[in-house]
Every structure is written in C-alpha cells, then in structure tokens.
C-alpha cells in the first residue's frame, strides 16, 4: 500500500505547537549506515564505531550540561553519527542525505553560499535562491529565542547550535521537504546553515528526532516513531518508521517490552534497575543508574552512539563476570580494535556466552544475545566487549545502537513510553 504523509504549516513566525496533522497511517524510510559500501575490514569498522562513540558522548554530555565548548576545532575523523536517511528539499527537488539523530531537536541543511569547510564534495548543498518554496523567517520570530539555539551570542536573525566541539551557524526558514519516494511535499521549519564546523559524516544536514519544538517529531506532531537496525556486519539497510506504522509487530504482548520515559527531561531517558548475564543479576547498585539533571547522569537511549557506555563501577562488574565466563586471558587490542576488554583466542570459534539483559522500570527486559554485546573477528582472533566505561568519573549511561541490533525500538512520544521487541531487521 502506498503510504503518504500530508502536513500543512499554519504559522511561520510563531512557536510551533502541534501545527501538523498526519493524513494517513505513516511512512517507512530506509536507513544507511555511515560505513555501508566502504572498504573497511570488520576491525576497521569497529574501530571507527568506537571513535564515533567517544565523540558522540562528548556531544551529549555538553548538550545535557548546557555547556557548549568554546573551541570548535574538530578532527576530520571525528564524525558523530551512524545512520543516514535520504530525502529532498525545495522546488524543484534537491536530493540530499541527512543524518538521523534522536538526541537533536532541530532539522537543518547546509545552504549556499556555504563556508569552504561545509561545502563538501559529493553531497547536495541546498541553494535557497533556486527554490520557489523557500521562505526566510522574519527576525521577529520568537523561534530565535528558543533556548537550544542561543547557546552562544550571535547576531540578530541568526542562530548557533552546538554539537560538543562542533557547531553550525545560520538562519531559520521554511521549505518544502519530501520524505520518501511517494510522500507529498512537507513544509517544514529548518535551519539554513552557511557555516558548519566539524564533520557530519559527509551528510547534507541533520534530521533531529528529539522532543524539542523544532525537531521532525514535534513539527509533524508524530505520536511515535521507530527504527529497526540490521546487524553490524550486514550489508542490508535499516528501517525508520514514522507515525502509526511505528507499532509493535509481535502478536503477543509478552514479546513486547515497555518502560516509561522519565518525565523530568525532554531527552529519551529511561530508568534502568540492573544488568544480568545468563540469569545472574550482577551486583551493581540501582543507584548507579539514577537520573540527575544537575549531574548529567541517568540512562539515555541513543541512535547515534555505537557502543553502550557505562559508569566505571558498572563496567568493572560486567568485565569481571565476562572474564569468569570466558576463562581466557585478556588481550590488549586497543590499537587495532579500540575496545576496552578483549580476549586472546588460540582457536575458533570463541566460547559461547549467555544473553545479557538490561532490566528497566515496568518489568521491561532488553535481552541481548552474544552478537549484541560481543565483537568477533576470525582473521584477528578478536573477541571483545562492545561497551566501555565513562571517562574521568562520568556516570552517564548511554545505550548504543550496537546493543540495539535486530530490535524494533519504538519511541511512543505521545504516551512517553519506550517499547522494544526482538525481530530480524533484515527481513523487517
């Protein structure tokens, strides 16, 4: 069945409460991994995932602390996103690629004339002068007073949005966006950026799926959205569902787990109560995962972070348990793989490990088979945990996308619930 979205913008210069209405059931888009089609080995890909995860943590911690970095010097390798979606901007349509970010509350695009750094080769750079549907918001628009856009002082009619040590600078406008091959035009408020410092994975912009008023979720008044991420070593594309299509696929309610988002934050925080391996509840106090706005702690579900990151005390308990279960010597593979816990293998295959389970409020259990938390590579004999401890005493827990492989993750924004079910995403 052809699935369409039809949204109408009612006010261009006022704040954006629920100003869109869905016309039909929803939309199914494909997600492309940043390393898809690239000539990287398995160890090369996991090393890149580790580097992106480190940078991404700094982005999230800076945003949560509302303390943007004063320096915008970012290494070229330090891209911070893992998944792309394809769409079009303007009239006539310009095909572009945007990175998916559940931690961002804005939609933005690189615009001409663009600074030398943001005018990357091989990507679509939107030119507002060539679109008949472009409209710049007036300087009097209260959207310029939206707090996430005022992290540093900028001239009137401009904004700055900070990603840790990277940043974008531009102005606000409305434009026609086309999502999916069969979807109609969508008028959307977005950031038109002519200065971009930092690396954004070679994309034309960012599609924010956070809960802020300028995110795609808020502007389209989406009650829910979901994604299903194919396995790390798969060449198949992953899936993004918007609107009513983002519903559980399993018939039995016992196969669909659900836990509430915390009400005190507009980020996707959940309450985690513990971690088990093979039915053994690990001795990690629940207080390790408690949310605190002042201390930027708690458990955050994020599509843009590769590996799960844990407080040091929790990581140490998991490390000790795995060492006991595997029974092999620990091997330093930090230079080749980049992960903190690896085992030296003299034969293949590696010893099997039981499921790891994250326990959340409401009795929800996120059950992860070995492939969702261990990396294996026969050529290098790598057998490594794809999790890492926070640095310098950081206590923020981030549930990364490596742990979300072959899971349908549903963000029920309207009901403020996170739902998840195990499913083979390659045949989703």
Secondary structure, 3 states (H helix, E strand, C coil): CCCCCCECCCCCCCCCCCCCCCCCCEEEEEEEECCCCCCCCHHHHHHHHHHHHHHHHHHHHHHHCCCCCCCCCCCCCCCCCCEEEEEEECCCCEEEEEEEECCCCCEEEEECCCCCCCCCCCCCCECHHHCCCCEECCCCCHHHHCHHHECCCCCCCCEEEEECCEEEEEEEEEEEEEECCCCCEEEEEEEEEEEEECCCCCCCEEEECCCCCCCHHHHCCCCEEEEEECCCCCCCCEEEEEECCCCCCCCCHHHCEEEEECCCCCCCEECEEEEEECCEECCCCHHHHCCECCCCEEEEECCCCCCEEECHHHHHHHHHHHHHHHCCCECCCCCCCCCCEEECCCCCCCCCCCCEEEEEHHHCEEEECHHHCEEEECCCCEEEECEEECCCCCCEEEECHHHHECEEEEEECCCCEEEEEECCHHHC
